[in-house]
């Protein structure tokens, strides 16, 4: 007998223990060759004062096993509690979140009976970097971080996933008509990566109309890759329009480790009642089995689950009179799947995992040419409520230097000086852009001297952003208006 593969298992909170027991009963009966090592996470750990929701010793277990099957957890409201999911994904470098959304018509109600979409979501950055600040009495900010390596990793993974799983097309969703630098970079990397996969069709949609198309005609899509926030929102939408969020599992893939989970929460109101649907976690466990090389077991479990759904044995959340034949509890549903191990569905499409899933993961490119970086100005952000935009422009013009001249003032991104419109609503948060003459390079000391003048003039400077040219191209956004 081959050596068992160790996996870390967390039973979680709410319905977590029930659906995890059901999942493990099914996959172990099916022949999963695993060694379970339990790790405690979630609400009880949070309430012991550990703000990550996971005991520090648990990290070593995850790093050693490299495979984590996790039930949903409850994050207590209030306090400084951080999302354990986000922390785990970022700490372990789990850069790709993979969420299949498949319809199971006519056995599970859906308006889209031929839907079979996989959403691959960037998992570590974007607004989920969690860098937020309160800057003035009225204004808060959240920084959106998009990096070239982060984009390259997840987009490359999307194309490799499509190739390994016989998928024909990869679509990218971005909003680079507005966020031209951040989403613009994601778009640029998508185009560069797509060129290396001529066997895979590619296309790009602006996320708003793309989301509308996904909700209306999901059969148009195959694999969709997108930045973190869009992917988080739209993968839940896709799961729900396919039939139910409760049926969706997900994998979180990194270069060293992987985590597998249902996409739904801990549903504490349903806990302990033998009601919860274990399907999302079970299908996540199927993805785990494929990941660790036990594809035959994965197919056996998945086909037995499809047969159970096809036979009308449904938990309360998908039960429908006239379609379903038996309303099953968590344990009864698991037992029904176990009885069907070795069966295949006759109406739904049977699955096979004979295709190699050995994806070529991203490796850092050490030959990337660094752009020439030239400092040409600074955006100075002020907390100010002492008059009109013209008053502020007049006062700030007095602190300008020969090397750094005030060019424009914006409020919430819209130009209000010079020649702003009186209808523009202003808060107490002002961006004041100082630029050198004709893009001439300035020394950092010039910025320091300008800020000294601003401070000595009794302005409340709350933040600065240096303005650079990269190979002569502005590394900062233009101004609306």
N, C-alpha and C positions, 0 to 999 in steps of 0.2 A: 504494500500500500504506500502510495506517495505521501510525503510529509504534509501534514495539515498546514494550511496557510493561516497565520494569526490575523485576526481582525479585531479592532476596537469597537465595542458596542456600547451605546448610551441609550438607556431606556426612556429618558426624558421625563416630561411632566404631562399632566392632564391625561389624554388618551394614549400617550406615548407607551407606557408599559404594556397595555393591552395589544396594541397593533404591533409592537416589537415582538412580543411572545408569539403572536399569530404568524408573523413573517419568518421568524427563526424556526418555528415548528415546520413550516412548509418547506423552506429551502434545505433544512437538515434531513427531512424525510426524503426529499428528492435526491439526496446524495451529495450535498455541498460539503466539500472537504476543507472545513474551516476549524480553527481553534479560537473560541470566543474569549476575549479579555474585556471585562466590563469596566467602564469608566463612568464616574458620577459627574453629571453636569446639570445645569439648569437652576430652577428657582431655589431649591434648598441650599445650593452652593452660593448663589447670590446673597441669600439671607444670612449666610455665615460671615458676610462681609467681604467676600471675594468678588470684586466688581466685574471680572471677566466671565463669571458664571462657570468657571472650570478650575478645579484645584491645580496649582502649579505642577504637581507631580504627574498630572494627566498628560501634560504636553509631551513628556518623555515617552509615555506609552504610545501616543499618536505618532511620534517621530519614529519609533521602533517598528510598529506594525505597518505604518504607511497606508493603512486602509481603515476608514472610519464609517461605520453604519450608525446613523444618528436618528433617533426619534425626535419629534417636535418638543420644544421646551417653552416654558413661560418666562418671559423677562418681566420682573416686577415693575410696576409703574412708579414714576418718580425717582428721585435720587440720581446718582451718577452712573446708573447701570448702562453698559454698552452692549450692543448686540453681539451675542456669542457667535452667531453665524458669520457676521462680518469680520469679527476678530479672528476666527479660525481660518477663514478663506485667505485673509491677508497674511497672517502669521505663517501659514504653511505654504504660501505661494500658490493657492488654488485659483489659477487665473481664468479658467473657462468653466462657466456654469452651463450645463447641457440639459435642456428640458424638452423632451418629446411631447407633443400634443396630438393624440390620435382619437378619432371618433370610432365608436363601436355600434353604429347603427345596424339594424333597428333595435338593438337590445338596450341601448342607453340613449335617451332622448337627446337629439342635437338637430340644429338647423343645417348642419354641414356634414352629411353622411360620408363624404369621401375625404375628409380632412386627415392629413398626415404630415405635420410640420414639426421640425426640430428648431428650437430657438437656442442659439449659443450666445451667451451674454458675457461680456467682459466683467470680471468678478472682483477686481482689486482697487480700482481707482474711480475716476469720474467724480460726481458729487459725493460718492460713498467714501471718499477719503476722510470725510467727517471733519473737515477743517472749517469751523464756523466761528464768527466773531460778532459781538455786538459792538458797533463802531460809534454810534451816537445815540441820543435818546430815542430817535425814531427809526434808525436803520440797522438792520442785521445783514450779514453777508455769509454766503457759503461758497467756498472755492471749488471750482470745477477743474480737476486735473486730468488731462489726457496726455499720455506719454507715447513716444514712438515705440519703445520696447513693449509696453503694455498692449498697444494696438497690434503690433506685429505678432505677438504670441497668440492672441485669441483669434485673429483673422486667419493666420496660418493653420491653427487648429480646426477652424470651421471648414476650410478646404480639405484638410486631411481627413476629417470626419466624413465629409461628403464622399470622398474617394473610397474610403474603407467600407462604407455602408451602401455603396451603389446608388448614392444620391446624384441627381443630375445638375442641380443648380444651387448656387449660394447667392443670397440677396443681402445687401447691407442697408440698414436704416440709420440715417443721421439727420441732423438739423443744421447743415453747414451753410444754408442760405442766411442764417442768423449768426450762429457761432462759427465764424469763418476760420478761426485759428484752431480751436479745440476739435470740434466736429470736422473741420476741414482737414486736420491731420489724419483723423480716422478714415475719412474718405480717400485721402491720398494713399495711405498705406493699403487700403482695400484694393485700389486700382493697381498698385505695384505688385501686390501678392497675387491677384487674379491672373496677371500676365504669366505667372509661373505655372498655372494650372489650365492649359488650353483645353483639356478634356472636360472641364467643368464650366457650365454656363454661369455667367455672373451678371448681376444688375444692381442698381442702387435706387433707393426711394427716399424722398424726404419723409421723416418719421410720421408726420401727421397724416398725410395722404396714404402712406404705407400702412399705418395702423387701421385706417378706414378700409383699405383693400383687404387687409388680413381679417377684419371682422366680417366683411361682406363676402369675400371670395377666397377663403384660405387655401383652396386647392391650387391657386396660382403659385403658391410658395412651396419650397422644399426645405432648405436650410436657410435660416435667417441669422445673421450676426450683427450685433449692435452694442453700443456702449452700455454701461451698467444700469443707469436709471431707466432708460427706455426698455431694456431687456427685462428688468424686474417687473415693470408694469405690464408689458405686453405678453410676457410668458404666462402670467396669471390670466389675462384676458383670453389668450389662446387656449389654455387648459379648460377654462369655463365654457367657451363656445364649442369646444370639442365634445363636452358632455358634463364634466365636473372637475373642479379643482381637486376633489378628493381622490381622483384616479391618477394623478400625475406624480411621477417620481422625478428625481433629478440627480445628476452627478456633478461634482466639483473637482476639476482635474488640474493637477499641478505636475511639475517636472519630477517631484519626489513622492508626493502624497496625493490621496484622493479621498473625498468625503461623499457619502451617498445619503439622501434624505428625501422624504416627501416634501412637496412644496407648501402644504397647508400647515396651519398652526396646531397648538396643543389642545384646543377646544375643551377647556376645563369643565364646561357645563355638561359635556357628554361623558366625562370620565367615570369609570367604574360601573357603567351601565350595560356593558356588553353590546354597545350599539355601533361603535366606530367602524368605519370602512378601512381595512388595512391595505387597500390596493395601492395607494400612492407609495407607501413604504416598501411594499412587496416589489413593485416595479423598479424602485430604486435599488433594491437588493438584486434584482435581475441584472441591472446595469453593473453592479458591483461584481457579480459572478463573471460577467463577460470581461471585466477589467482584470480580474485575477486569473484569467485563462481557463475558467470552467464553463465554457460556452454550451456544452451539451446539457449540463444541469440547468443553466439559464434558460435554454429553449424548453426543457421539460417543464419547468415552473411556469414560464410565460404561456405556453400552450395550454397547460392545465387551467390556468387563470382565465384564459380566453374561453375555454370550454365551459367553465363555471358561469361566466357572464352569459354565454350563448344559451345555457340551459335555464336561464332565468332565475338563478339563485343570487339575489341582490340584497345588499344592506339597505337600511332605511333611506339613505340619501339619494339613491338612484332607483329605488323601488317605484314602479308605476303599474297601476292596475291595467290588466289587459295585455301587458308585455311581460312583466315579472311573474314568476310562478311561486316563489317562496321568499318571504322576508326573513333574512338570516341575521343573526347577531355576529359579532366579531369572531367568536370561537367557532360558531357553526359555519360561517363562510370559509374560515381556514380549513375546517374539516372537509368541506365540499371540494376545495381545491386539492387537498391531499388525496381524496378518493379518485380524482381525475388525473393524477400523475401518470403519464404515459399516453394519455388521450390527446387528440388534436381537434380543434374546432372544425366544423363542416361548413359553416356559413362565413364566419370571420376568417381572415387570412392567417394561416398558421405562420409562425415565425421560425427562422433558422438563423443561427449565429455561426455558420460555417466560414463566413468571410473573416479574414484576418483583421483584428482590431489593433494591430501593432502600428500605432500612428507615429509618424515622424514628428517629434516634438520640436518646438522652437529652440534654437541655440543662439546665444548672443553673437552678433556679428562684430568681430573686433576690427573690421576694416572700414567701418563707417567713417566717412570724412567729416570732421567737425567743421561747422560753418564759422566763418570769420565774424566775430561779435564786436560791434562798435556801439559805445554808449553815446546817445544823441539827445537825451532829455530825461525828464522825470515827470510822473503824475503825482501831484501832491493832493492828498485828500484832507479836507477840513471839516470840522464840526463848527457850523457858523449859522447864526440866526439874527444878524444885526442889520438887515436891510435887503435891498434888491440885488439881483445879479449884477446890475451895472455898478452898484456901490462896491460889491466885492471885487469886480474887475478893476475898478479904478484904484482901490486900495492895494491890490496885489501887483498892479503894474508898477507901483512905487518900489517894490522889493525885487523886481526883475534885475538881472545882471546883463552885462554885455554879451556873455556867452550863453545865457539862458533867458529867453524872453517868453512871457506869458502869451500863449497862442489861443487858448480856448478854455472855457469853463463849462462843465456839464453837470446836470443833476439827474440822477438815475439814468445816466447814459445819454441824455439828450442835451444838445447845445443850448445854453441859456445866455452865454456871452462870448463874443460880441454879437449884437444884433439878434438876440433871442426874441421869442414871441411872448407877449404878456399873458397869453392863455396857458402857457406851460406850468404845470403844478410843480412846486419845488418843496423838498424836505430840507432837513438840516445837514445834509451830507453832500459835499461838493467835491468834484474832481477838477483840479486845476492843472492844465497841461503846459509845461514849460519845455521848449525845444530850442536846440542850437540853431544857428543860422545855416540854412541850406544843408542840413544833415551833417555838419562838421562834427568830428569826434571831440568829446569833452572828457576831462579827467574826473574820476569820482570825487575829487576834492571840490569841484565846482558844484556838485549836488550838495555836498556838506555845507558849503558856504551859503547856497540858496536857502537851505533849511534853517540855518542859523538866522538869516535875515527874516524868514517867515516867523520863527519863534520870537525873535526880538520885537517884531511888530505886533505881538500878542495874539497871533492866530493860533487856534487849537489844531495842530497837525496830528492827525490820528493814524496816518498810514502813508507810505510812499511806494511807488513802483517805478523802478528804473526802466527807461525806454531804450531798446537796442535795435540795431539793424543786424540781421544775420545774412551774410553774403549780399549785403545791400538791400535786403527785403525787410520792411518793418515787421518787427516781432511784437507789435501791439495793434489793437483794433483801431479802425477809423472811428470818427465821431458821428452819431446820428444827427442830421440837421446841418 
